[in-house]
Structure formats: structure tokens, C-alpha cells
Amino acid sequence: MTTQSILICGVGGQGILTASDLLSDVLLQAGYQVKKSEVHGMSQRGGDVISTVRYGDQVFSPLPALKETHYILAFEKLEALRNINYLSEKGIVLVNDFEWQPLPVAAGFEKYPQDVVAQLQKLSGELVLIPATRLAAELGNDKASNVVLIGLLASRMDIDKKIWLEVIHRKVPPRFLDLNLKAFESGYGFKP
Amino acid sequence: MAKELLSGNEAIARGAWEAGITFASAYPGTPSTEILENIIRYKDDIYSQWGANEKTAMEEALGASFTGARALVAMKHVGLNVAADPLFSASYIGVTGALVIISADDPGMHSSQNEQDNRHYAIAAKMPVLEPSDSQEAKDMVLEAVKISETFDTPVMIRMTTRTSHSRSAVELGGRQTPPVPEYKSDFAKRNLLPGNARKRHAVVEERLKKLAVFSDSFAYNTIIKGKERVGVLASGVSYQYGREVFPDAWFLKLALPYPFPVKLFQRFAAMVDKIYVLEENDPIIETFARLAAPQKEIVGKEVFPLQGELSQDVVRASLGLKDMTLRHAGEGVPGRPPSLCAGCPHTAFFYNLGVLKVQSKGDIGCYTLGALRPLSAMDTCVDMGASITVQLGIEKALEKAGKTNPQVAVIGDSTFFHSGITGLIDVIYNQGKSTVVILDNSITAMTGHQENPGSGRTLMGQPVRQIDILKLVRDGLGLEHAYEVDGYEVKAIRELLKREMARPEPSVIVIRRPCVLLYRKAKWSPMVVDKEKCTRCKTCLRLGCPAISTDVDGKSLINVSLCTGCGVCAQVCPYKAISYADEKGLHIGAMTLESFAKGGGK
């Protein structure tokens, strides 16, 4: 199998690295070679965060290539647009229907674009909007939005659901397990 | 054997454990920080500690090596500048137990002030340098480094990069080697670098390099990978991975030990191909050696591939014109998302006050460097660790000589002050500087993700220790008459102190104390709320740059309840008293010290 790429993006603090760790572990259990890259440091202070996961029979580079990424999993709409150039022509964008103003916007220096969804529609092979933050909040904690999004991604990928659940059971601390399982199911069963 | 997905830094930590290392030290710095944070997983087997800076950390590791113990020291690339002095001495002295030096370089400057290539240091200090290309190799290289170090009596550097440190890939786990039993035996001729001894040691170093060059030719991780075409790629580090994607049919010579350069191995490789591409990040180091070793061969290097930034399969392809890099979305209309001080950050009120007083501080390295970004925009220099105080003294003295006065404020964090700010402050006191030094003491090394420091009250391994009190240190220790302390959330008190001390023609220190907001974990804070009747859209609160404050559709200020910690700074700056606590009796961070919060009570 040729190398596949998934890019996960959002805002520091949204649980992006936890999500990409979970995804990488699932792919490893599914028998693929996996490489994951992540951005640390300054980005943890409210900046944009990207993590990419590449998998296949033999993976060399941990970095995604422009126009070659198969899925973009975006935790915030603007961040999906920021990274859209990585998407392959028929690539799929799964995006949290959630807007988080960057500080320059909040402080009135810049404007949040009003047509993000329309632009994403135009530039992606397929666009799925999911209110992951709201769904997670309804389950009791909006921080579980990352696992809602992982659930949605899982429903699109050809990997046995049992592996996803096994990895969640193994990686999530017991007191958050129930919340995360529900969050996963909520994303997995999501119908746009 | 079990396989686990590890980051390069986790793999280094694992390698340290497997190699029988028993001493590890570091000063935190991105991208190297997680090495020691992962070594504490093995705290029954490895003693580990944060040094006050990279120099102290390296000297402590060298001391451990003197006993025969295996030691590791880790730092970011610019940290090695600080530790350069012991680096060169360590090379002359050699080792007893292995000494492994991790330098985590930052091509692309993800979080650094430059992108220096620290392989130059290995060459200058005449010691071998290893460059892993993924996590498996990162672990393997620690084991190899220990072997090389003890076989050749040399410290060994491992050059990580942001990409190898922060990428995850599968690693096979192994068992732990039995560590040597340490015992200190005096060795005057080897370890006391009086000139008479050092001259003899230099001769030893030159002989050692010759032996290492021979070893490099046969080192198992310097590998030739057969190809189908007469095209070759010479690569080191993660660049090898990019090369494999771009040139699937080429021959490869992958150098895990780029220095000393394996001349004979390279010449054998060069004979198989007609043309060689050299892939390495930053400077043309293996390229320079390759050109010397095969002057007749067609070699493509840094005249095509960039000196700046990280490589990637895209960068390699684009450099060779192999990929159309036209973007479908040019990025216009996508506002940037720069990092910012957190909601409730105890540095915010200070920077806001600088804006009110129209002062540009001389800055330093830490979270508070973000005070340079808009809307706070209150820092116009940031040079290196500790340079706030010293740069300021230089400015002051140069102006003074010309008969000019210009009240200056230097700003430095607690960890950076312990790292190398204290020596600058000694210069200020000794040389009778008049400037004001502000020490933002949040009791933790916050920017790199909350590492303990001498002011934190506990060690890396979790042992509670006496906190070094910065106010006492400068007032009672250095004898500074004008040293004051103020709470980071007291907007007016900070401003009055600043005004008074800036006007004073004597050196002074203001310690702004308040633990990092992120240390008060897992609280349901009672947030601030805006009275829309009173809000006049003056945007004063927005000048704080607090991520919890934005505006609503009417342009009136809006506070995000899930981000707000109730620090109350915005209520203090609002000229119309439009901001107040949503619940006076609720839990407000501003009303709590960290100690009282831990006990579940108020101030």
C-alpha cells in the first residue's frame, strides 16, 4: 500500500496531539508502519497546531506533502482553511463546525473570514461539517471534541472498529473512559 | 521484541536506560525538553536533574563520568553555546564512564532565535557526532554513543533536530545493560587542564580523531543502500527519509556518523554512481567533506538545496524543479494565529502597564517574550538567555557617556534569571547601573511546558526542596537596597512601582510574583462578566491581549467564560467599571495564592 497521509489541525489546547497519538496507535495495531510528526513549543500558547500521521507498508518522511494529504481533520474551521493546500485533489476534509477567533481578530486587527465553509467546499473533494464541540459538551465535557472527531474519521477509514475501541480503552484514563467512548460513538455514528 | 511508537526524545530516554546510563542532566529548551522529562520514568535506575543552565548541566555530567558512571546531558542547540566552555574541555579530558551530549537543533526556528548547525561544534571540539534519522535510530544511537565514548575515550554528541525529536515512529525495546559501578579515582594528568597537561591531551585528541575516522568507515550505521540507477544520494539525519521518497531508485549512503567523515566508504559509494545529491539540513557539512573526498565527481548540494529552514520531500522536489508548488489557496484573508499569553497570565498586567507608560522593555527568553507581540507590543529586544539585563546596561552606559538619560526596564523570568540573569544583575550593581530590572517570577519554567527550577520548591525527580527566594537573593544576598515584590495581578501597584523605580537614579529590582496560571489546574473559576450597559466600546480591556476577551456583534467587550480565570485584571483597567465578577463569592484565581489553592482555601 502506498503511503497515506492524515493531517490533524486546530488550536493549542484542543487535544490535537492526543488525537493523533490515538490514531497512530490504531494504525500500528492495524499492522501498518506509522510515522507521526507534531508541532510543539510556542504553539502551545493558543497558536495553531498541526500533527500529521503517515502510514503504509513502508513510510519514510514523517511530514505531509502539499497536495498529497488524504484527510484533513480540523478542530477549528479557520485551521482547515490554513492547511488546505496539503489536501490531495480528491481529499476529504472533516471539520469541527466551530469558530475560535485568533487573538489578532479578537483584538480587532484582523477579520475572521465569513466564507470559510464555502471556500473549503470549493477546495475539497468532500467536506463534512460536524458540531463536535457541541456534541462533546452535550456529553458533559467539550474537551472530548477531539474524540468525537476521531470517531468521525474512524467511520470513514477501513480499519476494524474493534481496534479503535481497544486503543481507547488502553490509552484513556479510567475516569474519562465512559465520556470518551460516548464521544467516539457520537462521531462514529454522525450523519451530516 | 515489543514495538512501541516513541518520539525521538522518548527514544533517547529509552536508549539512556538501555545503555546503563545512571546520571542525566539538562536545562529545558525546545525541542530537547522531553528527553529528561521521559528519563524520570526510569528514576529508580537513573538519577536526573535540571541544571541552572546548560553549562552547569554539562559540567555535572562530566563530573559523573569521572566516577565511571555513564552520563547524558541534553540541551537545545543554542544551549550548547552556553555549555561551549566545558564542551571543549571535556573533549581534551575524555571520559571515564561514557559521556553523551544531546544537542537538539531547530532548523526552521520553530521556537528559537537562530538555526545554527551544531555539527560545527563537534568538529570544532574534535569529537564524533551522530545523527539519527528516526526514533529507532535515536534509541540505537545512544547505545552506540556509549560504546564509542568508552572505546575511544571521548564525549560523543548526538545531533537531534526538531523533526527527529518530535516525530513518532516504531521502536523495538530492549533490556538494560548493567551499569558500571562508579568510583572516583584521581587522574591529575588527564583531568586537570593546566597548560602542561592540556598540551599532552591535545596530542591525544588528534590521535583519537584519526582512529575515529577509520572507525567511521566501518561503522554499521553508516550504510550503503543499493539502487537501480547510477544516481547517488548522500544524506544524514531526517533528510535521508525525504531523499528516499524523492529518489526511489537511487543508491544511498546514509551517514549516522557524519563526523569524522567516512572518506573511504564514501569513495566506494561514489564509484557506483555518476552523480551525487547531498541532503542535509542547515549547513553543507557532509557536502564539504564529500567534495574533498571525490573532487572529480558531480555533486549537487547547497547551491540547489536551501541553507535555511527544514528540508522535506516537498522542499527537495521543489529545489530540483520536480514538483509544481502552485498553491490552490494563496492564504489571503486567513488571519494568523500567533501564540499569546494565556488568559489569567500573571505577566499581562505588567506588559499592559509598560504600554500605558510608553516604555519598550529590553526582553529575554520565555513565555513573557510574547509581550513583544501586539496588542501588548512592549518589548523591543530579545537576544539570548539573560541578555535583557546586560543589553540594558550597555544601552544605559553608552547613552550616559553622551550625557543622555533614558530610563530603561529589563524584563526577565525566574528560570532565565537563575540561568544567566544573575550575573548580569551583578554587573549592574557593580557598575552602578541605574536601570530597573523586572523579574517575572511565576515559580516555574513555563514556556517549555512547566519544568521545575531553583525557585519551584521541588526537583525534576519530584523531591520537595527549599525554594530560592529571588527577592531575598537580590536584596540580602547581593545587597541591593531597592528590591521590591508585587503581585502580578495588582495593576496599579505594579504601575506605581515601575514609575518610582524608573525615576530612581540607582539600580532596582521589582519581583512580580504570582505562580503561572496553568499551575492552578482543574478549577471551575468564576469568570468576569461585562456589563453591556456600561461598556462604551473603548477597547481598553482588549489592549491586554487576553485570549478570553473579544467583542460581540455590537462591538462591545465579551468575556469567554470557559477561558476566563477571574484574575480581575480587566476589571482593574476598565475606565468605566463595566467588568466585574459574575459571582462575587465564586472561585477567583486573583484571590488565591497557589499554596492556599492547593489547600482548598482562600488567601
Contacts between the chains, C-beta under 8 A, distances in Angstrom:
chain1	res1	chain2	res2	distance
A	11	B	337	6.7
A	12	B	339	7.1
A	21	B	5	7.8
A	21	B	168	7.6
A	24	B	5	5.4
A	24	B	168	6.0
A	25	B	5	6.4
A	28	B	3	7.5
A	28	B	5	5.8
A	28	B	170	6.5
A	33	B	169	8.0
A	33	B	170	7.0
A	34	B	5	6.4
A	34	B	168	7.6
A	34	B	169	6.9
A	34	B	170	6.8
A	35	B	134	7.4
A	35	B	167	6.1
A	35	B	168	6.9
A	35	B	169	4.7
A	36	B	5	7.1
A	36	B	167	6.3
A	36	B	168	4.1
A	36	B	169	7.4
A	37	B	163	6.6
A	37	B	166	6.6
A	37	B	167	4.6
A	37	B	168	7.8
A	38	B	166	5.4
A	38	B	167	7.5
A	38	B	168	7.7
A	39	B	110	6.7
A	39	B	166	7.5
A	40	B	30	6.0
A	40	B	31	6.4
A	40	B	110	7.5
A	40	B	111	7.5
A	40	B	162	7.9
A	40	B	166	5.5
A	41	B	30	3.9
A	41	B	31	7.0
A	41	B	110	5.7
A	41	B	111	3.4
A	41	B	447	7.9
A	41	B	448	7.6
A	42	B	30	7.9
A	42	B	110	7.2
A	42	B	111	4.8
A	42	B	339	4.6
A	42	B	447	7.9
A	43	B	339	6.2
A	44	B	339	7.3
A	44	B	449	6.9
A	45	B	339	3.6
A	45	B	340	6.0
A	45	B	341	7.1
A	45	B	342	6.5
A	45	B	367	6.8
A	45	B	370	6.6
A	45	B	447	8.0
A	46	B	337	7.4
A	46	B	339	5.5
A	46	B	340	4.8
A	46	B	342	7.1
A	46	B	547	5.2
A	47	B	337	5.6
A	47	B	338	6.0
A	47	B	339	3.7
A	47	B	340	7.8
A	48	B	337	4.3
A	59	B	169	7.9
A	60	B	241	4.2
A	60	B	242	7.3
A	60	B	244	4.1
A	60	B	245	5.0
A	60	B	313	7.9
A	61	B	238	7.9
A	61	B	241	4.8
A	61	B	242	5.2
A	61	B	244	7.8
A	61	B	245	5.2
A	61	B	312	6.7
A	61	B	313	5.0
A	62	B	134	7.8
A	62	B	163	6.7
A	62	B	167	4.0
A	62	B	168	7.8
A	62	B	169	7.0
A	62	B	238	7.5
A	62	B	241	7.1
A	63	B	163	7.3
A	63	B	242	7.7
A	63	B	312	4.7
A	63	B	313	6.9
A	63	B	314	7.8
A	65	B	245	8.0
A	65	B	312	7.2
A	65	B	313	5.4
A	65	B	314	5.0
A	66	B	314	5.5
A	66	B	323	7.9
A	66	B	325	6.6
A	66	B	327	7.4
A	67	B	328	7.8
A	78	B	334	6.6
A	78	B	335	7.3
A	78	B	337	7.4
A	79	B	337	7.5
A	81	B	329	6.9
A	81	B	334	5.7
A	82	B	331	7.5
A	82	B	334	5.4
A	82	B	337	7.8
A	84	B	328	7.0
A	84	B	329	5.1
A	85	B	327	4.8
A	85	B	328	6.1
A	85	B	329	5.8
A	101	B	550	5.3
A	102	B	335	5.2
A	102	B	336	6.5
A	102	B	337	4.0
A	102	B	338	7.5
A	103	B	337	7.6
A	103	B	338	6.7
A	103	B	340	4.7
A	103	B	545	6.2
A	103	B	547	6.0
A	104	B	335	5.5
A	104	B	336	6.3
A	104	B	338	7.1
A	104	B	374	7.2
A	105	B	335	5.4
A	105	B	550	7.6
A	106	B	542	7.1
A	106	B	547	7.3
A	106	B	549	6.7
A	106	B	550	3.6
A	106	B	551	7.1
A	107	B	374	7.1
A	107	B	375	4.8
A	107	B	542	5.1
A	107	B	543	7.8
A	107	B	545	6.4
A	108	B	539	6.7
A	108	B	542	6.4
A	108	B	551	6.9
A	109	B	374	6.6
A	109	B	375	7.6
A	110	B	335	3.9
A	110	B	336	7.7
A	111	B	333	7.9
A	111	B	335	7.0
A	112	B	335	6.6
A	113	B	333	4.9
A	113	B	334	6.8
A	113	B	335	7.8
A	119	B	329	7.2
A	123	B	328	5.7
A	123	B	329	5.9
A	142	B	562	7.4
